Amino acid sequence: MTIPSAPITDAARILGQIQRGEIRAGADAAREIAARHQAAYGNAVWGPAPDDAWADALASLNGDTSA
């Protein structure tokens, strides 16, 4: 007879996904997601790029590393 294992919590599942690289979290990931939205929808959503990190995230969408 097999004893069922305890169900995994949502927090443990999400932390595991982050550790395995399946999903990203943090400021850099948020900037990249927002940059993709700005590239898709324009400045009407958030306005122009507010700082260098944002500009770098936008530039990276096109493979430009000179920003």
Backbone bond lengths (Angstrom), bond angles and torsions (degrees), N, CA, C in turn:
res aa  C-N    CA-C-N  psi(-1)  N-CA   C-N-CA  omega(-1)  CA-C   N-CA-C  phi
1 M - - - 1.439 - - 1.533 108.64 -
2 T 1.332 115.97 133.37 1.459 121.63 179.72 1.518 109.87 -96.34
3 I 1.312 115.28 132.89 1.460 120.13 177.22 1.532 107.36 -86.90
4 P 1.329 117.09 124.71 1.472 118.77 -179.69 1.528 110.81 -65.29
5 S 1.324 114.97 141.18 1.465 118.76 178.42 1.523 109.59 -78.57
6 A 1.307 114.87 158.29 1.465 120.12 178.43 1.528 108.89 -66.94
7 P 1.312 117.44 142.62 1.467 119.22 178.10 1.526 110.92 -64.01
8 I 1.305 116.23 142.98 1.457 121.40 179.53 1.532 108.92 -76.95
9 T 1.306 115.98 140.84 1.467 119.37 179.22 1.525 109.62 -77.66
10 D 1.321 116.40 158.63 1.462 120.63 177.13 1.526 110.71 -59.73
11 A 1.320 116.52 -41.34 1.468 120.35 -178.77 1.525 110.79 -61.96
12 A 1.317 117.34 -44.56 1.464 120.97 179.44 1.527 111.05 -64.75
13 R 1.315 117.04 -39.02 1.464 121.22 178.92 1.526 110.76 -63.86
14 I 1.332 116.79 -46.33 1.462 121.36 -178.77 1.522 110.63 -66.13
15 L 1.327 117.59 -44.72 1.467 120.19 178.58 1.523 111.19 -60.81
16 G 1.323 117.12 -38.01 1.461 120.92 176.08 1.519 111.76 -63.24
17 Q 1.325 116.83 -41.17 1.469 120.60 178.45 1.522 110.92 -64.34
18 I 1.324 117.70 -39.28 1.458 121.41 178.20 1.535 109.57 -65.19
19 Q 1.320 117.33 -45.40 1.463 121.48 -179.75 1.525 111.85 -62.15
20 R 1.321 117.68 -36.51 1.473 121.70 -179.92 1.519 112.54 -81.30
21 G 1.329 117.41 -6.22 1.453 120.91 179.67 1.515 113.82 80.76
22 E 1.321 117.34 13.73 1.465 121.13 179.60 1.530 111.58 -74.00
23 I 1.310 116.26 -31.76 1.463 121.91 175.54 1.516 107.66 -136.04
24 R 1.320 116.67 157.64 1.451 121.74 179.97 1.514 109.74 -115.88
25 A 1.325 114.62 152.47 1.466 120.77 177.85 1.515 107.93 -142.93
26 G 1.314 116.08 158.14 1.455 120.41 176.42 1.518 111.93 114.02
27 A 1.318 114.20 177.58 1.463 120.81 -174.88 1.528 112.42 -63.86
28 D 1.325 117.75 -42.90 1.466 119.79 -179.57 1.521 111.75 -62.64
29 A 1.326 116.37 -44.34 1.464 120.02 178.82 1.527 110.43 -63.36
30 A 1.328 117.15 -41.07 1.472 120.55 179.57 1.524 111.05 -63.53
31 R 1.347 116.73 -40.65 1.464 119.68 177.96 1.524 111.18 -63.14
32 E 1.341 116.58 -42.07 1.458 119.36 -179.69 1.525 111.86 -64.95
33 I 1.318 116.80 -40.64 1.468 120.54 177.69 1.522 109.90 -63.94
34 A 1.332 116.77 -46.39 1.459 120.51 179.67 1.530 111.06 -64.49
35 A 1.331 116.95 -37.01 1.461 120.38 178.30 1.522 110.76 -64.01
36 R 1.342 116.82 -39.83 1.472 119.87 176.50 1.524 110.97 -61.58
37 H 1.325 116.10 -41.21 1.467 119.22 178.49 1.521 111.26 -66.42
38 Q 1.322 116.47 -41.12 1.460 119.11 178.89 1.526 110.53 -64.74
39 A 1.333 116.77 -40.64 1.464 119.94 178.17 1.530 110.69 -62.93
40 A 1.317 116.33 -36.25 1.467 120.37 -178.62 1.519 113.03 -78.29
41 Y 1.333 117.24 -37.63 1.462 120.96 -171.65 1.523 114.48 -113.14
42 G 1.338 117.34 -6.81 1.463 120.66 177.65 1.517 113.30 83.17
43 N 1.319 115.63 -175.14 1.460 122.28 -176.38 1.520 113.57 -73.48
44 A 1.321 117.92 -6.95 1.460 120.93 -179.04 1.531 111.62 -63.38
45 V 1.331 117.54 -23.62 1.454 120.47 -177.20 1.522 111.10 -81.19
46 W 1.351 118.10 -55.90 1.461 121.31 -175.88 1.516 113.92 -120.95
47 G 1.290 119.02 -4.50 1.459 120.77 -175.05 1.519 110.65 87.83
48 P 1.332 116.72 -174.62 1.468 119.54 -177.98 1.524 112.49 -69.44
49 A 1.328 116.15 164.30 1.466 122.31 -179.10 1.527 110.40 -57.64
50 P 1.348 118.49 121.55 1.463 121.57 -174.42 1.527 115.41 -81.91
51 D 1.345 119.10 -18.42 1.460 119.77 -177.44 1.519 111.08 -155.61
52 D 1.328 116.31 175.54 1.458 121.34 -177.52 1.523 112.08 -64.08
53 A 1.337 117.85 -38.00 1.467 120.30 -179.55 1.523 110.21 -62.72
54 W 1.317 116.02 -39.94 1.470 120.67 177.89 1.523 109.78 -65.25
55 A 1.322 117.07 -45.69 1.459 121.29 179.40 1.526 110.52 -61.47
56 D 1.330 117.54 -39.59 1.463 120.98 177.10 1.521 111.46 -63.44
57 A 1.332 116.62 -40.56 1.466 120.33 178.70 1.524 110.39 -64.16
58 L 1.326 117.46 -41.34 1.459 120.63 177.13 1.521 111.39 -63.79
59 A 1.337 116.11 -44.31 1.463 120.59 -179.35 1.522 111.17 -63.81
60 S 1.323 118.08 -35.31 1.449 120.82 -178.14 1.521 112.80 -67.01
61 L 1.319 116.88 -22.06 1.466 119.82 177.61 1.527 110.76 -62.64
62 N 1.322 116.06 -31.14 1.463 120.91 -179.37 1.522 112.35 -100.30
63 G 1.337 117.04 8.64 1.444 121.28 -179.59 1.520 112.86 76.71
64 D 1.317 118.47 11.52 1.467 122.79 179.43 1.517 108.96 -84.18
65 T 1.322 117.29 117.38 1.455 120.76 179.17 1.516 112.22 -104.98
66 S 1.323 117.49 8.69 1.461 120.04 -178.12 1.517 113.73 -87.83
67 A 1.323 118.29 -7.22 1.481 121.57 -177.06 1.498 111.16 -72.44
